[in-house]
Amino acid sequence: MAPNDPKNGGGFFASLASSISNLGSAMTKSVNGLVGYEGLEVINPEGSTEDAAEEANRGRWKQEDRDGYWKMMQKYIGSDVTSMVTLPVIIFEPMTMLQKMAELMEYSHLLDMADQTEDPYMRMVYASSWAISVYYAFQRTWKPFNPILGETYEMANYNGVNFISEQVSHHPPMSAGHAENEHFTYDCTSKLKTKFLGNSIDVYPVGRTRVTLKRDGVVLDLVPPLTKVHNLIFGRTWVDSPGEMIMTNLTTGDKVVLYFQPCGWFGSGRYEVDGYVYNASEEPKILMTGKWNESMSYQQCDGEGEPLPGTELKEVWKLADVPKDDKYQYTHFAHKINSFDTAPKKLLPSDSRLRPDRYALEMGDMSKSGNEKSSLEERQRAEKRTCEEKGQSFTPKWFDITEEITPTPWGDLEVYQFNGKYSEHREAADSSEDNTDPKSIQFNPWQFQDLST
């Protein structure tokens, strides 16, 4: 790491980082003896260590529900609970993980700009700002539905971008995604790994994200920070992503290192992101600063990371207007990708929009949503048993597994690649005269499953 890393003291952000870095865990206070439970901590992002008991009684859970949930969950402390626990729909949002992957495309124009610029360092500014832009959506405290094996989500021609994602593995849960327009291709294999800590959970993004800029063939690799979800049972749930985000130009060796500050007392440091664009020799070229829930700016800097005289901070990304008092904290873009009004022609029957549990929750029928969710999960278990009895295994439709194993900070990952079949399907569907109302299509992720012996 270059000596001007904002965490390590040096350059423009040294005094800021040193004042914040020790606050990340300072406001944690055990509620042992306060609410009668062992092993729980409550963290109030708006307060200090003195209000843990009061904060513990807030949140979306009723007391009796909270007690029951804690009794069920305490045996899992320290475990990866990614697919271990059946959760109540009270904590869900009407969206799946496959749809949430698509939210990265809201500010895809930044990747267009990265492809078009002649400046290799501004290329990294645009691309890394694109990677940061999704964190406003990631702060939502509702859990998306886990996709059924073979489930898909497709978004057609949003600002010229076509996007497809597919659930390629059930155990462990893995998703693959691909997006493309005239300026870039985006490819991601995602596998979440978790660690349940009682009243919080760490979410490790075991995945590989690659962006290829088409003009020069530049390949960018992204390693995001982990995410921490606080106050799952006691207190108001909130999300933080402390740590480093690293984007590397695999073609030239340039990179961006951005540090997401941990939240401190009374919200100190919350949302703040600081860092630098470095050349291949790890010399800082551009400083970047901002908040992941508001905007990002940049400024040219010298070899010590200090702003160059005569230059000023310039805004590169700003959060678009968002709905006020939205129940699920959705952006306008999130509502669009969830809507049947924006569904492409001949929507795949495996598409997340068609899930009856998701749709029932969107319509506000929580009881029906819970029943439909249980029914889908039982159908998935039954399909698995049938496949095992027949000696069959699942093969994804739109992605192929490769022989590549890529290391990540949290474990090795099998890589899936887009096989191009969806592009052929979408081209044929768009030219079709079939204008079937997508709402009339029955959800069936099993229709396209390729079961090979």
C-alpha positions as CSV (number, residue, x, y, z in Angstrom):
1,M,0.0,0.0,0.0
2,A,1.3,3.5,-0.9
3,P,2.4,5.6,2.1
4,N,-0.4,8.1,1.3
5,D,-3.1,5.6,2.1
6,P,-5.7,7.7,3.9
7,K,-5.9,5.2,6.8
8,N,-2.2,5.2,7.5
9,G,-1.6,8.9,8.0
10,G,-0.2,11.0,5.2
11,G,-1.6,13.3,2.6
12,F,-4.8,15.2,2.5
13,F,-6.9,12.9,4.7
14,A,-4.4,12.2,7.6
15,S,-5.9,14.4,10.3
16,L,-9.4,13.3,9.3
17,A,-8.6,9.6,9.4
18,S,-6.8,9.8,12.7
19,S,-9.7,11.5,14.4
20,I,-12.2,8.9,13.2
21,S,-10.4,5.6,13.1
22,N,-10.8,4.9,16.8
23,L,-14.5,5.6,16.9
24,G,-15.8,2.6,15.0
25,S,-16.3,0.4,18.0
26,A,-16.4,3.1,20.7
27,M,-20.2,3.4,20.8
28,T,-20.9,-0.3,21.2
29,K,-22.4,-1.2,24.6
30,S,-23.4,-4.7,25.7
31,V,-27.0,-4.9,26.8
32,N,-26.3,-7.7,29.2
33,G,-28.3,-7.0,32.3
34,L,-30.2,-4.2,30.6
35,V,-32.7,-6.3,28.7
36,G,-31.9,-9.7,30.1
37,Y,-30.0,-11.3,27.3
38,E,-26.4,-12.5,27.1
39,G,-24.1,-12.0,24.1
40,L,-26.0,-9.0,22.6
41,E,-24.7,-5.6,21.7
42,V,-26.8,-2.6,20.6
43,I,-25.2,0.2,18.6
44,N,-27.0,3.5,18.0
45,P,-25.5,5.3,15.0
46,E,-27.1,8.5,16.4
47,G,-26.0,8.2,20.0
48,S,-23.3,7.2,22.4
49,T,-22.6,4.4,24.9
50,E,-25.2,5.7,27.4
51,D,-28.4,4.9,25.5
52,A,-28.0,1.2,24.7
53,A,-31.0,0.2,26.9
54,E,-33.3,2.7,25.4
55,E,-32.2,1.9,21.8
56,A,-32.6,-1.8,22.5
57,N,-36.4,-1.4,22.8
58,R,-36.7,0.3,19.4
59,G,-37.0,-1.4,16.1
60,R,-39.5,-3.3,13.9
61,W,-40.0,-6.3,16.2
62,K,-42.8,-6.7,18.7
63,Q,-41.5,-7.8,22.1
64,E,-42.9,-11.3,21.9
65,D,-41.6,-11.7,18.3
66,R,-38.2,-10.5,19.3
67,D,-38.0,-12.9,22.2
68,G,-39.0,-15.8,20.0
69,Y,-36.6,-14.9,17.3
70,W,-33.7,-14.5,19.7
71,K,-34.4,-18.0,21.2
72,M,-34.3,-19.4,17.7
73,M,-31.2,-17.6,16.6
74,Q,-28.8,-17.7,19.6
75,K,-27.6,-21.2,18.7
76,Y,-26.2,-19.8,15.4
77,I,-23.9,-17.2,16.9
78,G,-20.5,-17.4,15.1
79,S,-22.0,-19.4,12.2
80,D,-22.6,-18.6,8.5
81,V,-26.4,-18.4,8.3
82,T,-26.6,-17.6,4.6
83,S,-28.9,-20.5,3.8
84,M,-29.3,-22.0,7.3
85,V,-32.3,-20.2,8.7
86,T,-35.9,-19.7,7.5
87,L,-36.7,-16.1,8.2
88,P,-40.1,-14.4,8.6
89,V,-41.3,-12.1,5.8
90,I,-41.6,-9.2,8.3
91,I,-38.0,-8.4,7.6
92,F,-38.1,-8.8,3.8
93,E,-38.4,-6.3,1.0
94,P,-40.3,-7.1,-2.2
95,M,-37.2,-7.7,-4.2
96,T,-34.7,-10.5,-4.7
97,M,-30.9,-10.6,-4.6
98,L,-30.9,-10.9,-8.4
99,Q,-32.8,-7.6,-8.7
100,K,-30.5,-6.0,-6.2
101,M,-27.6,-6.9,-8.4
102,A,-29.2,-4.9,-11.2
103,E,-29.2,-1.7,-9.0
104,L,-25.6,-1.3,-10.0
105,M,-26.8,-0.2,-13.4
106,E,-28.6,3.0,-12.1
107,Y,-25.6,5.2,-12.7
108,S,-24.1,3.2,-15.6
109,H,-23.5,6.4,-17.5
110,L,-20.3,6.7,-15.3
111,L,-19.0,3.6,-17.0
112,D,-19.8,5.2,-20.3
113,M,-17.7,8.2,-19.3
114,A,-14.9,5.9,-18.1
115,D,-14.8,4.3,-21.5
116,Q,-14.9,7.7,-23.4
117,T,-12.2,9.6,-21.5
118,E,-8.7,9.9,-22.7
119,D,-7.3,10.4,-19.2
120,P,-6.3,7.1,-17.6
121,Y,-6.8,8.4,-14.0
122,M,-10.1,10.0,-14.7
123,R,-11.1,6.6,-16.0
124,M,-10.6,5.3,-12.5
125,V,-12.5,8.2,-11.0
126,Y,-15.6,7.6,-13.1
127,A,-15.4,3.8,-12.7
128,S,-14.9,3.8,-8.9
129,S,-17.7,6.4,-8.4
130,W,-20.0,4.0,-10.3
131,A,-19.0,1.3,-7.8
132,I,-19.8,3.6,-4.9
133,S,-23.1,4.8,-6.2
134,V,-24.9,1.6,-5.4
135,Y,-24.2,1.9,-1.6
136,Y,-27.2,4.2,-1.1
137,A,-29.3,1.2,-2.2
138,F,-27.3,-1.2,-0.1
139,Q,-28.0,0.6,3.1
140,R,-31.6,-0.6,3.1
141,T,-32.4,-2.6,6.2
142,W,-34.8,-5.0,4.6
143,K,-33.7,-8.4,3.5
144,P,-34.2,-9.3,-0.2
145,F,-35.6,-12.7,-1.0
146,N,-33.1,-15.5,-1.7
147,P,-33.5,-16.6,-5.3
148,I,-34.7,-20.0,-6.3
149,L,-32.2,-22.2,-8.2
150,G,-32.6,-21.2,-11.8
151,E,-34.4,-18.0,-11.0
152,T,-33.5,-15.0,-13.2
153,Y,-33.9,-11.3,-13.5
154,E,-33.7,-9.4,-16.7
155,M,-33.6,-5.7,-17.5
156,A,-33.8,-4.7,-21.2
157,N,-32.5,-1.5,-22.8
158,Y,-32.1,0.7,-19.8
159,N,-30.1,3.6,-21.2
160,G,-29.0,1.1,-23.8
161,V,-28.0,-1.5,-21.1
162,N,-29.2,-5.1,-21.2
163,F,-28.8,-7.0,-17.9
164,I,-29.4,-10.6,-16.9
165,S,-28.7,-12.4,-13.6
166,E,-29.3,-16.0,-12.7
167,Q,-29.1,-18.1,-9.5
168,V,-26.5,-20.6,-10.5
169,S,-26.1,-22.5,-7.2
170,H,-28.3,-23.2,-4.2
171,H,-25.7,-24.5,-1.7
172,P,-23.7,-22.4,-1.5
173,P,-26.0,-19.6,-2.7
174,M,-24.4,-18.1,-5.8
175,S,-25.5,-15.7,-8.5
176,A,-24.1,-14.6,-11.8
177,G,-24.8,-11.4,-13.6
178,H,-24.0,-9.8,-17.0
179,A,-24.7,-6.4,-18.4
180,E,-23.6,-4.8,-21.6
181,N,-24.0,-1.7,-23.8
182,E,-21.9,-0.1,-26.5
183,H,-19.3,1.1,-24.0
184,F,-18.8,-1.7,-21.4
185,T,-19.5,-5.2,-20.3
186,Y,-20.1,-6.1,-16.7
187,D,-19.6,-9.6,-15.3
188,C,-20.1,-10.7,-11.8
189,T,-20.0,-14.0,-9.9
190,S,-21.4,-13.5,-6.4
191,K,-21.3,-15.7,-3.3
192,L,-22.2,-14.3,0.0
193,K,-20.6,-15.5,3.2
194,T,-21.9,-14.4,6.6
195,K,-21.0,-14.5,10.3
196,F,-23.9,-14.1,12.7
197,L,-22.8,-12.3,15.9
198,G,-26.0,-12.2,17.9
199,N,-27.5,-8.8,17.3
200,S,-25.5,-8.1,14.2
201,I,-24.2,-9.9,11.1
202,D,-21.1,-9.5,9.0
203,V,-21.6,-10.0,5.3
204,Y,-18.6,-10.9,3.2
205,P,-18.8,-10.3,-0.5
206,V,-17.1,-13.4,-1.8
207,G,-17.3,-12.5,-5.5
208,R,-15.6,-11.4,-8.6
209,T,-16.7,-8.2,-10.4
210,R,-15.1,-7.3,-13.7
211,V,-15.8,-4.4,-16.0
212,T,-14.4,-4.3,-19.5
213,L,-14.3,-0.9,-21.3
214,K,-14.8,-1.6,-24.9
215,R,-12.8,1.3,-26.6
216,D,-9.4,0.2,-25.3
217,G,-10.2,-3.2,-23.9
218,V,-9.3,-2.1,-20.4
219,V,-10.3,-4.6,-17.7
220,L,-11.2,-3.3,-14.2
221,D,-11.4,-5.6,-11.1
222,L,-13.4,-4.6,-8.1
223,V,-13.0,-5.7,-4.5
224,P,-15.6,-4.1,-2.2
225,P,-15.5,-3.9,1.6
226,L,-17.6,-6.1,3.9
227,T,-21.0,-5.0,5.1
228,K,-22.1,-5.0,8.8
229,V,-25.8,-5.1,9.6
230,H,-26.3,-3.8,13.2
231,N,-29.3,-4.3,15.6
232,L,-30.9,-7.3,13.9
233,I,-33.1,-8.1,16.8
234,F,-32.8,-5.3,19.4
235,G,-32.8,-1.7,18.3
236,R,-33.2,0.0,14.9
237,T,-31.5,-2.0,12.2
238,W,-28.9,-0.1,10.2
239,V,-26.1,-0.9,7.8
240,D,-22.4,0.1,7.5
241,S,-19.6,-0.9,5.2
242,P,-16.3,0.0,6.9
243,G,-13.1,-0.8,5.2
244,E,-11.4,-0.6,1.8
245,M,-12.8,-0.7,-1.7
246,I,-10.1,-1.4,-4.3
247,M,-10.5,-1.1,-8.0
248,T,-7.6,-2.2,-10.1
249,N,-7.0,-1.6,-13.8
250,L,-5.7,-5.1,-14.7
251,T,-4.4,-3.8,-18.0
252,T,-2.3,-0.9,-16.8
253,G,-1.8,-1.5,-13.1
254,D,-3.5,1.8,-12.1
255,K,-5.8,1.5,-9.1
256,V,-8.1,3.2,-6.7
257,V,-8.1,2.6,-3.0
258,L,-11.0,4.1,-1.1
259,Y,-11.6,3.9,2.6
260,F,-15.1,3.7,3.9
261,Q,-15.0,5.3,7.4
262,P,-16.6,3.4,10.2
263,C,-19.5,5.1,12.0
264,G,-18.5,6.7,15.3
265,W,-20.3,8.4,18.2
266,F,-23.3,10.4,17.1
267,G,-22.8,9.4,13.5
268,S,-19.2,10.7,13.2
269,G,-17.6,9.5,10.0
270,R,-20.8,7.7,8.8
271,Y,-21.1,7.5,5.0
272,E,-17.6,9.1,4.5
273,V,-15.3,7.8,1.8
274,D,-11.8,9.0,1.2
275,G,-8.9,7.8,-0.9
276,Y,-6.7,8.1,-4.0
277,V,-6.2,7.1,-7.6
278,Y,-2.7,5.7,-7.9
279,N,-0.6,5.0,-11.0
280,A,1.1,1.6,-11.5
281,S,4.0,2.8,-9.4
282,E,1.6,3.5,-6.5
283,E,2.0,7.3,-6.7
284,P,-1.1,9.2,-5.9
285,K,-2.6,11.2,-8.8
286,I,-6.1,12.2,-7.8
287,L,-7.7,12.4,-4.4
288,M,-11.3,11.4,-4.0
289,T,-13.7,12.3,-1.2
290,G,-17.4,12.3,-0.4
291,K,-20.2,10.4,1.1
292,W,-21.6,7.2,-0.3
293,N,-25.1,8.3,0.3
294,E,-24.8,11.7,-1.3
295,S,-22.0,12.5,-3.7
296,M,-18.3,12.0,-4.7
297,S,-15.8,14.6,-5.7
298,Y,-12.2,14.5,-7.0
299,Q,-9.1,16.8,-7.2
300,Q,-5.7,16.4,-8.7
301,C,-2.9,16.0,-6.1
302,D,0.8,15.9,-5.9
303,G,3.1,12.9,-5.0
304,E,2.4,13.4,-1.3
305,G,-1.4,13.3,-1.8
306,E,-1.9,17.0,-1.3
307,P,-4.2,19.0,-3.6
308,L,-2.3,20.7,-6.4
309,P,-2.3,24.5,-6.2
310,G,-4.8,26.1,-8.5
311,T,-7.1,23.1,-8.6
312,E,-10.4,22.5,-6.8
313,L,-12.7,19.7,-5.8
314,K,-15.1,18.8,-8.6
315,E,-18.2,16.7,-8.2
316,V,-18.3,13.5,-10.3
317,W,-21.4,11.8,-8.9
318,K,-24.5,12.9,-7.0
319,L,-27.4,10.9,-5.7
320,A,-30.5,11.4,-7.9
321,D,-33.7,12.6,-6.2
322,V,-35.3,9.8,-4.2
323,P,-38.9,9.3,-3.1
324,K,-39.8,10.8,0.3
325,D,-40.9,8.5,3.1
326,D,-40.7,5.4,0.9
327,K,-41.6,2.3,3.0
328,Y,-38.6,0.3,1.8
329,Q,-36.3,3.2,1.1
330,Y,-36.4,2.5,-2.6
331,T,-35.0,4.9,-5.2
332,H,-37.0,5.7,-8.3
333,F,-34.8,3.3,-10.2
334,A,-35.5,0.5,-7.7
335,H,-39.2,1.0,-8.3
336,K,-38.7,0.8,-12.0
337,I,-36.8,-2.4,-12.0
338,N,-39.4,-4.0,-9.8
339,S,-42.3,-2.9,-12.0
340,F,-44.1,-5.0,-14.6
341,D,-44.4,-1.8,-16.6
342,T,-40.7,-1.9,-17.4
343,A,-40.6,-5.7,-18.0
344,P,-39.2,-6.7,-21.4
345,K,-41.3,-8.5,-24.0
346,K,-41.6,-12.3,-23.5
347,L,-40.4,-12.1,-20.0
348,L,-38.7,-15.2,-18.8
349,P,-41.0,-17.3,-16.6
350,S,-38.1,-17.6,-14.2
351,D,-38.0,-13.8,-13.6
352,S,-38.0,-12.5,-10.0
353,R,-40.9,-10.1,-10.7
354,L,-43.2,-13.1,-11.1
355,R,-42.4,-14.6,-7.7
356,P,-45.8,-14.9,-5.9
357,D,-44.2,-14.3,-2.5
358,R,-42.4,-11.2,-3.7
359,Y,-45.5,-9.8,-5.4
360,A,-47.8,-10.5,-2.4
361,L,-45.4,-8.6,-0.1
362,E,-45.4,-5.7,-2.6
363,M,-49.2,-5.7,-2.5
364,G,-49.0,-5.6,1.3
365,D,-50.3,-9.1,2.0
366,M,-47.8,-10.4,4.4
367,S,-49.7,-13.5,5.3
368,K,-50.0,-14.6,1.7
369,S,-46.3,-13.7,1.1
370,G,-45.3,-16.0,4.0
371,N,-47.4,-18.9,2.7
372,E,-46.1,-18.5,-0.9
373,K,-42.5,-18.3,0.3
374,S,-42.9,-21.5,2.2
375,S,-44.5,-23.2,-0.8
376,L,-41.7,-22.1,-3.1
377,E,-39.0,-23.3,-0.7
378,E,-40.8,-26.7,-0.3
379,R,-41.0,-27.0,-4.1
380,Q,-37.3,-26.3,-4.4
381,R,-36.6,-29.0,-1.8
382,A,-38.8,-31.4,-3.7
383,E,-37.1,-30.7,-7.0
384,K,-33.8,-31.3,-5.4
385,R,-34.8,-34.7,-4.1
386,T,-36.2,-35.7,-7.5
387,C,-32.9,-34.7,-9.2
388,E,-30.9,-36.6,-6.7
389,E,-33.0,-39.7,-7.1
390,K,-32.5,-39.5,-10.9
391,G,-28.8,-38.8,-10.6
392,Q,-29.2,-35.4,-12.3
393,S,-27.4,-32.2,-11.6
394,F,-28.3,-28.6,-12.3
395,T,-26.7,-26.6,-15.1
396,P,-27.4,-22.9,-15.5
397,K,-29.1,-21.7,-18.7
398,W,-27.4,-18.4,-19.3
399,F,-24.0,-18.8,-17.6
400,D,-21.3,-21.5,-17.8
401,I,-19.0,-22.6,-15.0
402,T,-15.4,-22.2,-15.8
403,E,-12.3,-23.9,-14.5
404,E,-11.1,-20.7,-13.0
405,I,-10.9,-20.4,-9.2
406,T,-10.2,-16.8,-8.1
407,P,-9.0,-15.9,-4.6
408,T,-10.8,-13.2,-2.7
409,P,-10.1,-11.7,0.8
410,W,-12.8,-14.0,2.2
411,G,-12.2,-17.3,0.3
412,D,-11.8,-18.8,-3.1
413,L,-14.6,-18.5,-5.7
414,E,-15.7,-20.6,-8.7
415,V,-16.2,-18.3,-11.6
416,Y,-19.2,-18.4,-14.0
417,Q,-19.1,-16.7,-17.4
418,F,-21.9,-15.4,-19.6
419,N,-22.5,-17.8,-22.5
420,G,-24.2,-15.4,-24.9
421,K,-27.5,-17.4,-25.1
422,Y,-29.5,-14.7,-23.4
423,S,-28.5,-12.1,-26.0
424,E,-29.9,-14.4,-28.7
425,H,-33.1,-14.9,-26.7
426,R,-33.6,-11.2,-26.1
427,E,-33.0,-10.4,-29.8
428,A,-35.6,-12.9,-30.9
429,A,-38.0,-11.8,-28.1
430,D,-37.7,-8.1,-29.1
431,S,-38.6,-8.9,-32.7
432,S,-41.5,-11.1,-31.7
433,E,-45.1,-10.0,-32.1
434,D,-46.0,-11.7,-28.8
435,N,-47.1,-9.0,-26.4
436,T,-48.3,-11.2,-23.6
437,D,-49.1,-9.3,-20.4
438,P,-46.1,-10.3,-18.1
439,K,-48.4,-10.4,-15.1
440,S,-50.2,-13.3,-16.6
441,I,-47.0,-15.5,-16.7
442,Q,-46.7,-18.1,-14.0
443,F,-43.5,-18.1,-12.1
444,N,-41.5,-21.2,-13.1
445,P,-37.7,-21.1,-12.5
446,W,-37.7,-24.9,-13.3
447,Q,-38.9,-24.5,-16.9
448,F,-35.5,-23.4,-18.2
449,Q,-33.4,-25.6,-15.9
450,D,-30.9,-27.8,-17.8
451,L,-30.7,-31.0,-15.8
452,S,-27.8,-33.1,-17.0
453,T,-26.8,-36.6,-15.9
